[in-house]
Amino acid sequence: MDIITELTRVLEARKGADPDDSYVASLYSKGLNKILEKVGEEATEAILAAKDHTAGSDELAKETADLWFHSLVMLIHLNVPPQDVLDILAKRFGVSGHTEKASRIQ
């Protein structure tokens, strides 16, 4: 089983967990604004880690893992399967970024 599938399973299970016993359940109980705040916080930390990145450091990978994790929490909270994101990425694979972006202009 891949890590995204496993995390999805765990994050779904945390929806019914006691907020006092689970960090993720506590985020769910605080609502979307708190989850979005965490995503923004982790995005900022990832950007700062990238800015200061040096070879051999794992700080950027750690901060990016935090960002991805909290993004998954957001998706699950909103009942958006992470597989939907992977499917969109798969459709874009092999398509020029310029072409893909132009196709979204309304």
DAZI-V683681 format. One record per backbone hydrogen bond with DSSP energy under -1.0 kcal/mol. CO is the residue of the C=O (numbers start at 1). NH is the residue of the N-H. Records with the same first field share a line. If there is no record, write none. Layout:
BEGIN
CO->NH + NH
END
This chain:
BEGIN
2->6
3->7
4->8
5->9
6->10
7->11
8->12
9->13
10->14
12->15
13->16
14->17
18->21 + 22
22->26
23->27
24->28
25->29
26->30
31->35
32->36
33->37
34->38
35->39
36->40
37->41
38->42
39->43
40->44
41->45
42->46
43->47
44->48
45->49
46->50
47->51
48->52
50->53
54->57
58->62
59->63
60->64
61->65
62->66
63->67
64->68
65->69
66->70
67->71
68->72
69->73
70->74
71->75
72->76
73->77
74->78
75->80
76->79
81->84
82->86
83->87
84->88
85->89
86->90
87->91
88->92
89->93
92->95
96->100
97->101
98->102
99->103
101->104
END
